[in-house]
């Protein structure tokens, strides 16, 4: 039996470079690698804890208090803020408005984005310029977008008045009428977000396997059949990505609402994110603001988990 073989007939593991057999060199090298790993990871971990996890924990504590954000004393009230919130009809209206807003923005931007992507995928002259124009609203400041659309929706001087006058009708009071305010905000966010969905869908269309379409053409599939049976399933990873990111983004909508309606008229455009801001920084009620933000966090976490668990099963990655 060779000297390098053990009694079991298996060669021992190689000795790490710089370590002598039977010494603590290997242990010291492993310790150095661990220390180097901690040196690289610790700053990022510290930033995540300080700026992500700690605010959530402290906000959860504030949701159990009665505090006006000025007094040095925070009165502990337990779950009273949550009880008051869920028994209030006003908060139920806020949740319902949030659902309408999210469905309108997410569903509308994805449908319009897919349609635009299909057009941009055609070999048309000037399509590069059109792609740039389609994507441009997404990178604009929300404050700038809100100011521009506030002028467009003005019933006396805005472009909306010109359009309705051309068809013999008066422009509605988009931002001051409770029946039109939420549709107006949804229109603005659709204009801002559709370009992003279109470009992401376009990237998916341009990476489609050509052999699938060649096989479909040989089988005599028409355009609609090919789109329904091949294109949509192959775009399912893109759709899944857009559903998750767009849903989270819609719950964080704030800037355009602040510049156009301010959550009004009444509470017609008060979605959950604006309700948190209004409770905390306008009414100076840290408890209700913290409770509503915890509810928003729980809703987003639940939606994301459900989307990941159920929608991902229908995603075709190949």
Protein Blocks (a to p, Z undefined) as FASTA:
>chain_A
ZZkbcfkopacddddehiaehiaklmmmmmmmmmmmmmmmmmmmmmmmmmmmmmmmmmmm
mmmpccehlambdcdehjmmmmmmmmpmklmmmmmmmmmmmmmmmmmmmmmmmmmmmmmm
pccehklmmmmmmmmmmmpcfklmmmmmmmmmpmklmmklmmmmmnopacddfklcfklm
mmmmmmmmmmmmmmmmmmmmmmmmmmpcfklmmmmmmnopafklmmmmmmmmmmmmmmmm
mmmmmmmmmmmgmklmmmmnnopahjlmmcfklmmmmmmmmnopaklmmmmmmmmmmmmm
mmmmmmmmmmmmmpcfZZ
